[in-house]
């Protein structure tokens, strides 16, 4: 009898260790915990199975007494073992990416506002070039009012208006 590889296939898949299974289970529980923190529209984008969606809704209703939420999270993790998590991870990554873009956008607006309030003519001229339909008179008025409020240590109502006006300009692009 010939001993070739066709007669005796070699099993190259190593059995998964108990520690590895536990790490995977905890990762699913952590992903399930993230799902419990999402708003309804993002949950719907994840296209979750009905039983998992009900378990998440139940988690949100539970008080945090007698470890009820912890047990419910374990149950959610158990349900997630039978769920394809690729779409869930894609939706969560996209949401995180959008949040990072929004943070960067607001930081740029804040920096622009600060440069305008510091009297930077370069920033003002660049803003006018980028947005030909800008109301220059209104913009200068907001800058003056904000500077006056800052000097008098008043609440920043004009600074908020200036920020909103800059945001509207940038979002119109």
N, C-alpha and C positions, 0 to 999 in steps of 0.2 A: 504494500500500500504506500502510495506516494504522499508525503507530507508537504503539500504546497499551500499557499495562502488562501486559495479558493475553498479548500476543504475545511480549514480552521480559521475563520475570520478573526482578526485581532481586534479586540475592543480597545479603541484609543480614547474613548470617553471615560475619564476618571469619575468615579462616583463623587457626588458633591458632599463635602463634609458637613457635619451638623453645624459647625460655626458659620460656614458659608450660607447655609439655608437660613440660619437665624439673622445674619446680616441682610439677606434679601428680604426676609419678612419684616425687619425693622425699617428697611428702606421703603417698602410698600406702605407700612403704617405711617411713615413720615410724609409720603406722597398723599396718603389719605387725609392726614392732618391739614396739609395745604389745601386740599379740596374743601374741607370744612370751613376754611376762611375765605373762600371765593364768593363773589356775588352770584346771583341767579343766572345772569346772562352768560358769564364765563362757564358756569357749570353746564349750561345747555350746550355751549360750544364743544364741550368735552365728550358729548354723546355717551353719557354713562348708562349702564344697564339700570333698569328700574329699581331692582333691589338695592343696588349701591346708592342710588339717588335717595331712596327712602331712608337708608341707614344714615346718610349725611344729614338729611332733614331731621331725623330723630336725634342725632348728636347735638344739633343746634338748639333743640328744644330742652335737652336735659340740663338739669342743674348740676353744678360741679360738687355734688354731695356723694359721699360714700363711694368715690371712685367710679361713678357711673360713666363719666365721659371717657375715662381711660379704658374701661371695658368696651365701650362702644367703638373707640378707636381701634382696639384689637379686632373687633368684629369687622370693621371697615377694611382693615388690612387683610383679613381672611377673605373677604369678598373680592378684594383687588387681586388676589392670586389667580382668579379665573378671568381677569379682565386684561385686555390689551392696553398697556399704558403708553404706547407710542403717541397716540393722539392727545392724551392728557398732558404728557410732557411737552409736546409741540405747542399746545395752547398756553401752558404755563410759561414756557420760554418766550413765546410771542408777547404775552402780557408783560413779562419782566422787561423785554426789549422796549416795548412801548413806554413803560414807566421810566426807563433810563433816558429815552429820547425826550420825554416831557421834562424830566429834571434838567437835562442839558439845555433845553429850550428856555426854561424859566431862568436858569442861571445866566444865560446869554442876555436875556431881557434885563435882568437885574444889573448886570455889568454895564449894559448900554445906558440904563437909567442913571447909574452912578456917574458914568462919564459925562452924560449930558448935564447932570447937576453940578459937576465939578467945573463946568464951563468949557468943555472940549468942543471947539469949533469944528475940528476934524470929524468927530462923531456926528455932530449935527449935519454937516455937509454931506457926509456919507449916507445918512438916513434920508436926507432930501433927494439925493441921487437915486437911491434904491427905491424910493416911493414918491414918484412925481405927483401923485394926487394928494399928498400930505397937506394938512391944514397947518401951515407954518406958524401963522399967528396964534392959533390955539395951542400948538406945541410949546412955543416960547412962553405963552401965558402960564401954562402948567408948570414949566420949569421955574419961572419966577415965583409962582405961588408956593411951590414946594420948597424952594430955597428960603423963602420968607418964613414958612412954617417951621423949618429946621432951625433958623436963627432964633425964632421966638419960642422954641421948644413946645410947639403945639402938636396935637395929634396929626398923623400923616395922611390926612384925607386927600390932599392934592397929589401926594406921592403915589397913592393907590390909583388915582385917576390917571396919572401919567403912565403908570405901569399897564393899566388896562388899555390905554390908547396905543401904547407900543405893541402890546399883544395883539390887538385888533389889526394893526398895520401889518405885523409879521404873518398873522394867520390869513390875511387877504392874499398873500403871495401864492 
